[in-house]
């Protein structure tokens, strides 16, 4: 997004502020789709940025939903349930029951444990319905099940004829260091899928695979997206298993479309170090791999004056903790109180992984831009202090319940 549009948003909405450029999101989605070729579909991991749910429902074949809150977001936006991949390591009985009763076979469900297999299978038996499920293969952590457990579930599938096992789900982590890791995983998955098909006695139609393509958040990192995409396309083409591959992505799709805007409110020099204090902080922006400002994210200053001496600054937030350092060694010209710092590549996780309730500071506003729609305010600045204190209404409600 060009500087003029961002400066318009500063004037219109104030700071701190998140801005999401939906045109840029669409361009990046199409770039990734071209990079992996027409045979691979895309699934958007909603946890990366739920504000993009409606747009990504247009751009991707599926949305991965990992909580009841994410499900309710999609329902409120009237996104078709055929787009839903109901995932997540924990599926509470009452929650999955609600989704199953509401959606039935219109969406797909992942199964992460034998208990989930039995629970969903029993629901199908009780309601005389069938649902499509993907079994999740673990990468050695708490998510999913090992191959031996998957084999046992395939052998038991006749116990629950309502469970239509159509796919395998696999994700081993984000921000992978090398395309070779993706290639090795697809070789492993190819072997696993063929072995499971032999046990199942029928084809496994779909591989839902999260490649964990890295995002270059910091100035000294190279953008290797194209190399990862080429590797995925090549490795997928070499697989003996010939089902449909769906690439599950969040960070790689959304990171580039986001900006975090925060205003400098105070400046000082302490023991030779220039400090600026902004109205945001680490509770509002978080980059994967960032540790107390040691790495430099892509950063702009507004208004920008090309003249003047560049100085080194340590950018700190408004929290009462020494950990609230956004950047060390930020080299900026003409920084002063009132300057706006624009953090780029903040479209994925950056706005949700911080400690938002610390010090009871309000949540920033969220604005989106799209050429055909113009500017829209998705969320105004929102106080959170009521969430950090006693709720008198809840207390009164509890008292009335006891009386009744």
C-alpha positions in Angstrom: 0.0 0.0 0.0 1.4 3.4 -0.9 2.3 6.0 1.7 -0.5 8.4 0.7 -3.2 5.8 1.5 -1.6 4.9 4.8 -1.4 8.6 5.8 -5.1 9.0 4.9 -5.9 6.1 7.3 -3.9 7.8 10.0 -5.9 11.0 9.7 -9.2 9.2 9.3 -8.9 6.5 12.1 -6.0 7.6 14.3 -3.6 5.3 16.1 -2.8 2.7 17.1 -4.3 1.1 14.1 -4.2 -2.1 12.0 -4.7 -1.7 8.3 -5.3 -4.6 5.9 -5.0 -4.2 2.2 -7.4 -6.7 0.6 -6.2 -6.0 -2.9 -2.7 -7.0 -1.8 -4.1 -10.1 -0.1 -5.8 -11.1 -3.4 -2.6 -10.5 -5.4 -0.5 -12.7 -3.0 -3.1 -15.4 -3.0 -3.0 -15.5 -6.8 0.8 -15.4 -6.8 0.8 -18.5 -4.6 -1.8 -20.3 -6.6 0.2 -19.7 -9.8 3.4 -20.8 -8.1 2.0 -24.2 -7.1 0.1 -24.8 -10.3 -3.6 -25.5 -11.1 -3.7 -29.0 -9.6 -3.3 -27.8 -6.0 -6.1 -26.1 -4.0 -5.7 -23.6 -1.1 -7.2 -23.6 2.4 -6.9 -20.5 4.5 -6.1 -21.0 8.2 -8.5 -18.6 9.9 -6.3 -18.3 13.0 -3.8 -16.3 11.0 -6.2 -13.3 10.8 -9.9 -13.8 11.3 -10.6 -10.3 10.0 -9.8 -11.7 6.5 -12.4 -14.5 6.7 -14.9 -13.1 4.3 -12.3 -12.2 1.6 -10.5 -15.5 1.9 -13.8 -17.4 1.6 -13.9 -15.8 -1.9 -10.2 -16.6 -2.7 -9.6 -20.0 -1.2 -11.4 -23.4 -1.5 -11.6 -24.0 2.3 -11.3 -22.2 5.6 -9.7 -24.0 8.5 -11.6 -23.4 11.7 -10.0 -24.3 15.0 -12.3 -22.9 17.6 -15.9 -22.3 18.4 -15.2 -18.6 18.2 -13.9 -18.9 14.6 -16.9 -21.0 13.7 -19.2 -18.3 15.0 -17.3 -15.6 13.0 -17.9 -17.6 9.8 -21.6 -18.1 10.6 -22.1 -14.4 11.4 -20.5 -13.6 8.0 -22.8 -16.1 6.3 -19.9 -18.0 4.8 -21.2 -21.2 3.2 -20.4 -24.2 5.5 -19.2 -26.1 2.4 -16.1 -24.0 2.9 -15.5 -25.2 6.5 -12.7 -27.5 7.6 -13.5 -28.0 11.3 -10.1 -28.6 12.8 -8.4 -28.1 16.2 -6.7 -30.4 18.7 -9.6 -30.0 21.2 -13.2 -30.5 20.1 -15.4 -30.2 23.2 -18.3 -32.6 23.1 -21.0 -29.9 23.3 -19.3 -27.8 20.7 -18.7 -30.4 18.1 -22.3 -31.6 18.7 -23.6 -28.2 17.9 -21.6 -27.9 14.7 -22.6 -31.4 13.6 -26.3 -30.8 14.3 -26.1 -27.4 12.5 -24.0 -28.4 9.5 -24.0 -32.2 9.2 -22.3 -33.3 6.1 -22.0 -29.8 4.5 -18.5 -29.4 6.0 -15.4 -31.5 6.6 -14.1 -32.5 10.1 -10.6 -33.4 11.1 -10.1 -36.2 13.7 -7.2 -35.8 16.1 -7.6 -38.7 18.4 -9.3 -42.1 18.8 -11.8 -40.4 21.2 -12.8 -37.9 18.5 -13.2 -40.8 16.0 -15.6 -42.6 18.3 -17.5 -39.5 19.4 -18.2 -38.3 15.8 -18.8 -41.9 14.7 -21.4 -42.3 17.4 -23.1 -39.1 16.5 -23.4 -40.4 12.9 -24.9 -43.6 14.2 -27.4 -41.8 16.5 -28.5 -39.3 13.8 -28.4 -41.8 10.9 -26.1 -39.4 8.9 -22.8 -39.5 7.2 -20.0 -37.0 7.5 -16.6 -36.5 5.7 -13.6 -36.7 7.9 -9.8 -36.3 7.6 -7.5 -38.2 10.0 -4.7 -36.0 11.3 -1.2 -37.5 11.1 1.0 -36.2 13.9 4.5 -34.7 13.3 5.6 -35.8 16.7 3.7 -33.4 18.9 0.3 -33.2 20.6 -1.5 -32.7 17.3 -3.0 -35.7 15.5 -2.0 -39.4 15.8 0.9 -41.5 14.7 0.7 -43.8 11.7 0.1 -46.9 13.7 -3.0 -45.4 15.3 -4.3 -44.2 11.9 -3.9 -47.8 10.6 -5.9 -49.1 13.6 -8.7 -46.6 12.9 -8.9 -47.6 9.2 -9.2 -51.2 10.3 -12.1 -50.1 12.6 -13.9 -47.9 10.1 -16.6 -50.5 9.5 -17.7 -50.0 13.1 -18.8 -46.5 12.2 -20.2 -46.6 8.6 -21.2 -42.9 9.0 -17.6 -41.8 9.0 -16.4 -41.3 5.4 -12.6 -41.1 5.7 -11.7 -39.1 2.7 -8.4 -37.5 3.6 -5.3 -37.1 5.6 -4.3 -33.9 7.5 -0.7 -33.0 8.2 1.0 -29.9 9.5 4.5 -29.9 11.1 5.1 -26.2 11.8 5.5 -22.8 10.4 8.4 -20.7 9.2 10.4 -23.7 7.8 14.0 -23.0 7.2 14.5 -24.9 4.0 12.5 -26.0 0.9 14.1 -29.4 1.4 12.0 -29.9 4.6 8.9 -29.6 2.5 10.2 -32.0 -0.1 11.1 -34.6 2.6 7.6 -34.3 4.1 5.9 -34.9 0.8 8.0 -37.9 0.2 7.1 -39.2 3.7 3.4 -38.4 3.1 3.4 -40.2 -0.3 4.7 -43.4 1.4 2.2 -43.0 4.3 -0.8 -42.4 2.0 0.0 -45.5 -0.1 0.4 -47.7 3.0 -2.9 -46.4 4.5 -4.7 -47.0 1.2 -3.6 -50.6 1.2 -5.0 -51.0 4.7 -8.2 -49.1 3.9 -8.8 -51.0 0.7 -9.9 -47.8 -1.1 -8.4 -44.6 -2.2 -7.7 -41.7 0.1 -9.0 -38.7 -1.9 -7.3 -35.7 -0.3 -4.1 -34.6 1.5 -4.6 -31.5 3.5 -1.1 -30.3 3.9 0.4 -27.2 5.7 3.8 -26.5 4.1 4.8 -23.8 6.6 6.2 -21.4 4.0 8.3 -18.8 5.8 7.6 -15.1 5.8 10.6 -12.8 5.8 9.6 -10.4 8.6 13.0 -8.8 9.1 15.2 -6.7 6.9 18.1 -9.2 6.7 15.9 -12.1 5.6 15.4 -13.3 2.0 12.1 -13.9 0.4 12.2 -17.6 -0.6 8.5 -18.0 -1.3 9.0 -18.7 -5.0 11.6 -21.4 -4.2 9.2 -23.0 -1.7 6.4 -23.0 -4.3 8.5 -24.5 -7.0 9.6 -27.3 -4.6 6.0 -28.0 -3.6 4.9 -28.2 -7.2 7.8 -30.5 -8.2 7.5 -32.8 -5.1 3.7 -33.1 -5.5 4.1 -34.0 -9.1 6.5 -36.8 -8.2 4.2 -38.5 -5.8 2.9 -42.0 -6.6 -0.3 -41.2 -4.7 -2.5 -39.2 -7.0 -5.3 -37.7 -5.0 -6.1 -34.0 -4.4 -3.6 -31.9 -2.5 -4.9 -28.9 -0.5 -2.3 -26.5 0.8 -3.3 -25.1 4.2 -1.8 -21.7 4.7 -2.3 -18.7 6.9 0.9 -16.7 7.4 2.2 -16.9 3.8 -1.1 -15.7 2.4 -1.9 -12.9 4.9 1.3 -11.5 6.4 2.1 -9.1 3.5 -1.3 -7.4 3.4 -1.1 -6.0 7.0 0.3 -2.8 8.6 0.5 -1.7 12.2 0.5 2.1 12.8 1.5 3.6 16.1 2.3 7.2 17.1 5.5 8.5 18.8 4.3 10.3 21.9 7.6 10.9 23.7 11.4 10.9 23.0 14.4 11.0 25.3 18.1 10.1 25.5 19.2 7.8 28.3 22.9 7.0 28.7 23.5 7.7 25.1 20.6 5.7 23.7 17.7 7.4 21.9 14.4 6.1 23.0 11.0 6.9 21.5 7.8 5.8 23.3 4.8 4.9 21.1 1.1 4.6 21.9 1.2 0.9 21.0 3.5 -1.9 22.1 4.3 -5.6 22.1 0.7 -6.3 23.4 -0.5 -5.2 19.9 2.2 -6.5 17.5 4.2 -9.6 17.5 6.4 -11.0 14.8 7.4 -14.7 14.8 11.0 -14.9 16.0 11.2 -11.4 17.3 12.9 -11.2 20.8 12.8 -7.9 22.6 13.3 -5.9 19.4 16.6 -7.6 18.4 15.6 -7.9 14.8 14.5 -5.1 12.5 11.1 -5.5 10.9 10.3 -3.5 7.7 9.5 -0.1 9.0 8.5 3.3 7.6 8.0 6.7 9.2 5.3 9.2 8.4 5.5 12.0 7.6 8.7 11.2 5.7 11.3 13.9 5.1 14.3 12.9 2.9 16.5 15.6 4.3 18.0 15.4 7.7 20.4 13.2 9.6 19.5 9.5 10.2 19.6 8.6 13.8 19.5 5.3 15.7 16.4 4.7 17.9 15.1 2.2 20.3 11.3 2.0 19.8 9.4 1.1 23.0 5.7 0.7 23.7 3.5 2.0 26.4 3.6 -1.0 28.7 5.2 -1.0 32.2 7.6 -3.8 31.4 11.2 -3.6 30.2 10.3 -6.3 27.6 8.1 -3.8 25.7 10.7 -3.1 23.0 9.4 -3.2 19.4 12.7 -2.4 17.7 16.3 -1.8 18.7 18.6 0.0 16.2 15.9 1.5 14.1 17.6 4.0 11.8 15.1 6.8 11.1 15.2 10.5 9.9 13.5 13.3 11.7 11.7 11.2 14.3 9.9 13.4 16.8 6.7 13.4 18.9 3.8 13.0 16.5 5.6 10.9 14.0 3.8 7.7 12.9 5.7 4.4 12.7 4.4 2.0 10.1 5.2 -1.6 10.7 4.8 -3.7 7.6 4.0 -7.4 7.0 1.7 -7.4 10.0 -1.2 -9.2 8.4 -0.9 -12.6 10.1 -0.8 -13.3 13.8 0.9 -10.0 14.6 -2.4 -8.6 16.0 -3.5 -11.6 18.0 -0.5 -13.2 19.6 0.4 -10.3 21.9 -0.7 -9.9 25.5 -3.7 -7.8 24.7 -5.2 -7.5 28.2 -2.0 -6.4 30.0 -2.5 -3.0 31.6 -6.1 -2.9 30.4 -5.2 -0.7 27.4 -7.8 -0.5 24.6 -7.6 -2.6 21.5 -6.5 -0.8 18.3 -9.0 0.0 15.5 -9.0 -2.2 12.4 -9.5 -0.7 9.0 -9.4 -2.5 5.6 -9.0 -1.1 2.1 -10.1 -2.4 -1.2 -10.3 -0.6 -4.5 -13.9 -1.5 -5.3 -15.1 -0.8 -1.7 -12.8 1.9 -0.5 -12.1 2.2 3.2 -14.1 0.3 5.9 -13.7 0.3 9.6 -14.0 -3.3 10.8 -13.5 -2.5 14.5 -13.3 0.8 16.4 -10.8 1.2 19.3 -12.3 -1.0 22.0 -11.8 -0.7 25.8 -10.8 -4.0 27.5 -10.9 -2.8 31.1 -14.4 -4.4 31.7 -12.8 -7.8 31.0 -10.2 -7.2 33.8 -12.7 -6.4 36.6 -15.7 -7.9 38.4 -18.8 -8.1 36.2 -21.6 -6.8 38.4 -24.3 -8.1 36.0 -22.8 -11.6 36.2 -22.8 -11.4 40.0 -26.4 -10.3 40.1 -27.4 -13.0 37.6 -25.8 -15.6 39.8 -27.5 -14.3 42.9 -30.9 -14.5 41.1 -30.2 -18.0 40.1 -29.6 -19.1 43.7 -32.8 -17.3 44.8 -34.9 -19.1 42.2 
